[in-house]
Each structure stands twice: as C-alpha cells, then as structure tokens.
Amino acid sequence: MTTDHGRAGRREWLGLALLLLPTLVLAMDMGVLFFAVPFIATDLHPSGTQQLWIMDMYSFLLAGLLIPMGALGDRIGRRKLLIGGTAAFALASLVAARAHGADQLIAARALLGVAGAVFGPSTLALLRNMFQDAKQRQAAIGAWSGVMMAGATLGPVVGGLLLDHFWWGSAFLVAVPAMLLVMVGAPFLLPEYRAPQQGRFDLFGAALSIVTVLPVVYGIKTLAVDGWSTRPALVLAAGLLVGLGLAVRLRTAAHPLIDVSLFRIRTYSGAITVNTIAMFAMMGFTLFTSQYLQLVKGYSPLTASLWALLPSVGVGAAVGGFGALAGRVRPAVLLVAGFAASAAGFVAMAFVGPSSPLALPLVAAGVIAAGSVGTISITGEMVVSAAPADRAGAASATSETAQELGSSLGIAVLGAAGAAIYRARMTDVPAPGAAHDTLGGAVTTAAQLPGDAGAALLAAARDAFADGMHTAAVVGVLVMLGAALAAHLLMRHLPVPGGRAESPLPVVQTT
C-alpha cells in the first residue's frame, strides 16, 4: 500500500519486481532466436523470406499494436490487460516451441507479438500510477528501462545457452514460468487502473494502424530479397495509402489512438525520431553478428553467445559516460557524438571478412551498440519531460512503439539488404536451392556433400554472406550520418539541462 505523502511502500516495490519479469521477457524475445536460426533452417527448411518473417513477425505486430492496446488498457483496466496478455503469451510460447513447419512458427510468432502488445504498455503505465513520488518514480522507470535494454542484450545469450543443451524450441519455453508468476502475483501486488474519462475506443483506427505496418514491411522485405516484382510493389503502395488514411483518422477522430498534437512539440518529435533510428542500428546488425560468430567462425551457440556479451561492456561504459556528460553538454552534441560512434562501428564492419580476427567484429559491434544506447539514454527522459503531464502516458506509449518499430525495421531493412546480396553472389554457385537462400541452408548442404565440394560451397557461401554484411554496413553508415544531421537540426535549440524538477503526474483513479 502507498504510504503517506504519496511515497511507495513495500507492496509497490514488490509490484515493480513483478512487472520487470514480463518486461524482461518482452525484450528478450526480440533476439532470443538469433542463435537458433541455423537450427531452424536445418529442421524447418524456411526460405529466405520465411526466415526473415520468423525473426521479425513478432516485433512488427508488437510495434503495430502497442498503441491500440495501450488505449484499450485505459478503458478496460491495465492490470486486467496485463494478466490476459501474459496468459496468451505463455500459451503462444508453447505453440511456438512445438512448431512443425516454417508457416506454423511464423503464425506462433505473430501470436506472441499480439500477446506482447496486449501487456506491454501496461508495465510502464502501471509504474507511473504506482509511484507518485518523483524520485521513487524516476528510480522505478530507470529500473524498467534498464531491464528493457538488458533483455535485448540477454535474449541472444539465453538462446545460445539453451541451444547448447536443448532443441531450438526451448528458447520459447523460458517465458512460460515468468508469465505464470505474473498471472498469480498481479492480483495481489498491482493496483487496477482505468482512465477517469474514458472515450470510445477507436477500433477503426486500430485496424488502420495494423494494415499500415504489415504491408509496408512485406513490400520492403520482398523487394529487397527477391528483386523488383509487381505484387510486392503494389502491396507496399497499398500500405502507404492506408497510412495516409490513418493520418487523417488520427486528426479527425473524437478519441484518436495517438494525440498527434504531441508531435508539434519539437523536442518530443525529435526524441522519438532519434530513439527509432538508434534502435534501428543496434538491433539491425545484431542478427549479422550472431550469424557471423556461429556460421562463419563456426562457434557453438554457447560459445557464440558468450562472445556476443563482450560488446555489452561498451554499452555499459556509454550509458555511464553519456549520463555523466548530460548535465554539462548540450543534448545535440551528445546525440551527434553517439551517432558518429555508431557510424564508425559500421565502417569497421564493412571490413570484416571470413578470415578476420575475432576482435574486429566484436569491437565494431560494441561501438555500434555503445553509440546507439548512449543516444537512447539521453532521449528517454526527454520524451516524457517534453510532453504535458496529462499526456505523459500517451507519450511514453508512442516512444515505446517507435523503438519497437525501429528495431524491427533494422532487422528487416539491413537483413533484407544482406540477403539480397547473398542471393546475388550465390546465383552461379552449383548447389541446391536452400544453399542459395541462406547461409544456414548452405552450411547444412555443405555438410552433406563430399569433402572438397562441401568445402568449396561453404567458402563461397561465407564470402557471399560477408559481401551482404558489407552492404548492410554501408547502409548503416549512411543512416547514422543522416541521423547525426537530423539530431543536430532537431535538438540544437536545447540548452544544457538545468536540473529542473519533473512535473508531477496528474492524480489517477485506482481501485
């Protein structure tokens, strides 16, 4: 129970610990399959496009539904949505673990994305309601943010540890006990919350948001992997057209899903943009790093996952360094420096080949992640403080959606660019179709061929993968340089933070 003067008591802190569990799982599921890709390729034989859908179907549906589900939680109760979402997530995890085909696994990942979107906004929104004291609330949200970033880092590692002892489906089962614990503990530790003034839920707007995201993603990935064709181009155009309809709906609906007036606040819109691009860079290249360690260098999932932890050292140093400088240096300077560091990391990745020393890709990945996380550590608080207090919940939901979308776009765009180059380089290599689609398929095929033929195929596939990684790195450099310019233009008006107090939250109704 909350103590006098609005300070949180033991129940609230225990509730915080409980809410960190689904937050951790939600972030981990973004990358828990990175080291499982070769095993899935061997077992389910997905095409190149199916493999990309397996990786990012979860994150795209998550991003597309976060805001609609956040609005729905205001109307029916955030604790209720949290319990229902965690139950659905546990069930979908069981289905994914027992998938018998690529299409079934894609469908299960879609269900996981929907379930994650159901409970995702409730975790942060309930924290804002539970902690009314400004300092306590800052500590609670800081813990939530830290766990979210830790989950993104630990996801591939946990997946690698499990794959070293169990089959690839075990990567999904780790979520089940955590979700069951939340379902049991939530009624006792978490308050229920509904918005004091409930507007009508914009079901049509929610449908438009979904129908905007998925066709656009499908079109981008298909065109990048398979080359130009009429069907994906038309699907992409249709998604963009629906997006225009969504923009009109957000401006005209009586109770829109997103308060578009927030984007007129220059600091808010700039912080959202920076967050999205930073997540694009950090998550977009993680897939290449994990496959490089496992399929090019030949490490086991466990060894590869442990090596993949090294870049997190740079991430920790970046968060501490950027935090120490935040009160003495203008935000625009720090943001430009972060994106410049990420660009340097991408430049280094452009020189990584199959025979490169292991230190080169690990240091490059660490620099990319450090620059990206450093910028996110600066803009996270800016998103909340720039929006009026009575719209802080909508602001944080929009920021979280932008980060998820940035992560998904990074995997899709950079992954599709790399896959397109890989397939182009493998066109003239004599091998079955699976070897032409993915490096994982080539590794599996090479193991079934006689010695010299298998070695030749494996060498050609690894060189083709490196060429694809180089192309993705060049794309990353261009995006980071553009982001540095955007950060300068959007944030140059901001002075060095003066340590002003955060505005108090409005009083909410809890039951």
N, C-alpha and C positions, 0 to 999 in steps of 0.2 A: 504494500500500500504506500502511496505517496505521502511523505512526511509533511510537516508544516512548512510554510514558506515556499511551497511548490518543489521542494527538493525530493529526489527519488530515494526510495528506500530499498530494502533487500529484495523485495518482490520484483521491482523494476530491473535491478541488476541481474537477477536470475532470468528475467524475461529477455534481457539483452543477450545473455549467453545462449538462450534457446533460439532467438532469432538469427544468431550468427551461423547456426547449423545449416538452415536452408540457403542462406546467402553464400556460404562456402560451396555447397553442392551446386548451386546455380552457376557459379563462376567456374568451378572445376569441369562441369560438363561441356564448356566451350572447347576444352583442349584435351579431355581425357582420352579421346580416340586417336590423338596424333601418332602415338607409337603402335596403335592397333591396326593402322592402315595396311601394312604388309600381310598381316594375318587375315584380315577381312578380304583382301584381294585374293588370297590363296583359297579361302573357304567359300566365299560367295561369288567370286568372279565378276565383280562390278565393272561396267565400262568406265571410261574416264569421266564422263559426265555424271554417272551414278555415284562414283567415288566422291566427287565434289558435293553432290547433294547429300550424301551420308554425313559429310563433315559439317555442312552449314545449313541444312534444313532446320535444325534445332534453333540456331541463332537467328535466322531470318524470321521465323514465326515468333520467336521470343520478342524480337525487336518490333515486329508489326503489331503485336497485341499488348505490349506493356501499358501504353496509354489508355486504350479502351478498358483494360482490366483495372487500371487504377481508378478510372471514373466509375466503373461498376462497383468497386470496393467501397467508394464513398456512399453508395446507395443501399447496398445490402449488408455492409459490415465488413471491415478489413480482417478481423480475426476469423470470421466465417469463411472468407475467401482464402485465407492462409491455410486453414485446415483442409478445405476442399481441394486446393491446389496441390498440397503436399501428398494427399491421398492419391490423387491422379498421377502425380509424378512417380510415386512408388510403383503403382501398377504399370505405368508405361515403361519403367526401367526393367521390370520383369519381362515384359513383352520383347523389349529390345535385346535383352540378354539371350533369349531363345529364338531369335530371328533365323529363318532358314533360307532367306534369299535377299538380294540387294533391295528389291522393292519393299519387302516387309520391313527391313531395317530402316529404310527411308521413312516409311509410314510411322514406325515407332519413334524415330527421332522427331517427326512432326508432332506427335502426341506429347513428347517431352517438352518441346518448345511451347505448346499451348499450355500445358500444366505449369511450366515455369513462369509464364507470363501471368497466370492466374494468381500465384502467390508472391511473385517478385516485388511488385510495388508495395505490398502490404508490409514487407520487412522494414523498409525505411520509413514509411508513413507512420507505422505504429511506434517507432522510436521517437519520432518527432512529437507524438502525442504523450508518450510515457515520461519524457524528460523535459520538464518545463524550465528548470534552472539552466541558464545559458551555458555555464561552464560544464555542467554534467552532460548537457545535450551535445556540446562540442566533443567531449570525450567519447560519448556513445556513437556519434556519427563517424568520428575518427576510427573507432574500432570497426564499425561496419565497412568503411571504405578500405581499411587495411585488410580485412578478411576477403573482401571482394577481389582486391589485387592479388592477395596470396593464393586465392583459389585459382585464378587464371594461371599463376606460375606453377602451382602444385598439381593441376589437372594432368598434364603430360607425365609428371613424375609418378603420381599414383597409378596412372595407367601402365607405365613401364614396369613398376614393381609388381603389379598384379599379373601382367602378361609374362613375367619371368617364371611364374608358378602355375598360372591357370590359363584357361582359354579366353579369347577376346571378350566374350560376353560378361566376364567378371568385372570389367570396367564399369558396367552399368549397375551391378548389384551393390556397389559400395554406397549408393544413395539410399537404399531401402531402409536400413536401420536408422539413419539420421531422420528421414521423413516420418517414420513411425514414432520416434521420440517426440518430434514436434507435434504430431497429432494428439499424443497423450498429454503432453505438458501445456499446450496452448490454453486450454480452458481454465487452467489454474493460475497461470503466470501472466497472461496477457489480457489487457482490457479490450472490450469491444469498442469500435468507433464507427459512427456514421456522421456524415456531414450534417450540420444543423439545418441547412437549407438545401434540400435535395431537388435538383432539377431533373427533368426527364432524361433518361439515358438515350444518347444519340446512336441508336442501333445502325442506322443507315451510314453514319459517319464511320463507325467501327468497321463496317463491311468495306467501305471505300478504302480505308487505310490498309486492309489486308490485300485487297485486289490491286492496290497500287504497288506494294512491295514485291510480291512474288513474281508477277510478270516481268518487271524490270530486271530482277535478279536472274530469272531464267533466260531472258534475252541476252543479257551481258555475258553470262557464262557460256551459253550455247554458241554464240557468235565467236567468242574468243577461242573456244576449244575446237569447234568444227569448221570455222570459217564462215564466209557470208552465205546466207540462205534466206529465202523469203519468209518462212514461217517464224523463226525466232525474231526477225526484224519486225514483223507485224505484231508479235506478242509484246515486244519491248515498246513499240509505239502505242499499243493499247494501254499498257501500264502507265505510261507517261500521260496519256489522255485522261485516264481515271484519276491520276494525281492532280491534274488541273481541277477536276470536279471536286476532289477532296479539299483543295484550297478554297474553292468557292463555298463549300459546305461549312468549313471552319469559320468563314467570315459572316455567314448568314444564319447559322443555326442559333436557336434561342439558348441552348446549353451545349456548346461545342466541346469536343473531346479535348482540344488544346486551345488555350487562350492565346490567340495569335498576337494580341497586343503586347505580350511579353517580348516578342522578337523586335519590337520597336526600341527596346532598351539596348543600346549599342553594346554595353558590357556583357549583358546576358547572351545576346546572339553571338557575340564574338567568342565567349567562353564555350558555348555549345559547339561552335564550329571547330575550335581548337581541340576540344575533347574528342570529337568524332575523328578528326584526322590523326590524332595521336594514337587512338585505338586501332585505326586502320593500319598504321605502321607496325605497331607492336605485335598484334595478333596475326596480321597478314603474312609475316615472314616466319612465324614460329613453325608453321607446317613444313616449310622448306628445311629448317634447321633439324627438326626431328627426323625427317626422311633422309637427310644427308648423313646424320650420325648412324642411322640404322641400316640403310640400304646402300649407301656409297662407302662408308667406312666399315660397315659390317659388324657393328656392335650389337650385342643382345639388347632387348628392351630395357632390362635393368641397368646395364652399363650406360646405354644411351641416355636414359632418364637422369642418372646421376651426373653425367657430364653436362646435361642441359640445365642443371641447377646453378652452374658457375655464373652464367650471365646475371642471375639474381643478385649477386654481390654488387654489381654496378648499379642495379636498380635501388638497392638499399642506400648506397652512397649518394645517388642522385636525389632521392627523397630528402635525406638529411641535409644535403648541400643546398638544394633549392629552398627548403624550409628555412634554413639559416639566413639565406640572402633575401627572402621575401620581404622582410621589413626594412631593407636598406637599398634595394634596387627596384627600379620600375618594372612592373609586370611584363611590359612589352619586351624589354631587354632579356628577361629570363626566358620568355617563350621563344624568342628568336634563337637564343642560345640552345635551347632544348631541341628545336627542330634542326638546327645546324648540326648538332651532335648526331641526331638520327640520320641525317643525310650522309655524314661521314661514315657511319656504320654501313649504310647501303653501298657506298663506294667501295668499302673494303670487301663486302660480299660479292661484288662484281668480279673480284679477282680470285675467288675461291674455286678450286677445281678438285677433281677426284683425288689427286695426289698432294693436295695442300696440307701443311702441318695443321694438326687439330686446333692449335691455339688461334689461328686466323679466323675461322668461322665462329668460334666461341667468343672471342674478343669483339668481333663485328656485331654479333647478336647482342652482346651485353651493352655495347654503345647504342645500338638502335633502341633497346628496351629502356636504357637509362634516360635517353633524351625524351622518349615518349612519356614515361611515367613521371619524369620531372615536370613536364608541362601539365599533366593531369593533376599533379599535386598542387599546382598554382591555381588552376581554373576551377577546381572542385568547389571551393568556398565562394568563389566569385559568382557562380551560378545562383547560389542561394541568396547571397547578400544583395545581388543586383535586382532581384525581383521583389516586389512589395510583399510584406509579411503575410497578407491574406491570400497570396497566390504562391507561397513557397512550396506547397505540396505539388502543384501542377508543374512548377519549375523543375523540381528535382526529378519528377517522373519523366519529363521531356529530356532532361540531361541523361538519365539512365538509358532511355531509348536510343538517344543519339550515340552513346558509347557502344551499345549492343549492335547498332546498325553499322557503326564504323568498324567494329571487329569483324562482322560478317562480310562487309564489303571488302575488307582487306584480304580475307581468306579467298573470297570469290574472284576478285579482280586480279590480285597477284597470282593466285593459284591457277586461274584460267590463262593468264599470260604465260606462265611457266609450262602449263600443259600444252598450249598451242605450239610453242617452240619444240617441246619434246616430240610431239607427234610429227612435226615437220622434219625434224632431224632423223627420225626413225623410219621415214617413208621408204627408203631404199634399202633398209636392213632386212635381209631374209629371216623372217621369224613369224610365228603365229600372231594372230590379231591382238591377243592380250598383251604381248610384249610391246606392241605399238601404242597401246593406250596409256599405260602407266609404268613407272619404274618397278613397282611391286610386281606387276604382271611379268616384266622382263626377268626379274630375279627368280621368280617361280619357274618360268620357262627354261631359263639357263640351267637350273638345277636338274632338269630332265633331259638335257642334251649331252652328247659325248663331250669329253674334256675340252678339246680345242674349240669346238663350235660353241659350247656354253660359255667359255671364257671370252670369246670374241663378241658374243651377244651381250654379255654383261658389261664389257668395256664400252661398247657402243652406246648402251643404254645409260650408263653412268655419265659418259660425255654429253649425251643429249640432255640428261637431267641438269647437269651443270650449266649448259647453254641456256636452258629455260630459267634456271635460277639467276643467271646473269641478266637476262632480260627483265625479270621481275625486280631485280635490284636497281636497274636503270629507271624503271617506272617509279620505284620508291624514292630515288634521289630527286626526280622531278617533282613528285608530290610533296616531299619535305621542303624543298626550296620554295615551292608555291605556298606552302603552309607558313613558312617563316615570313614571307612577304605579307600574307593575309594577317598574321598575328601583329605585325608592325602597324599595318594600316588600321586594324580594328581596335588595338589596345594602346596606341601611342598617346592617347589623351589621358590615360590613367596615371596618377602620380604614385609615388612610393606610398604604400599603405600607412595610414597614420595611427593604426591601432584603435580605430573607433569600435565601440561596442556593437554587438549584433542586435538587431531589432528583435524585440520579444515576439513570440508567436501569439496568434490570437487564441483566445480560450476556446476549447473544443468540448463537445459533449461526449461523455463516455458513460457506458452502462456496465 
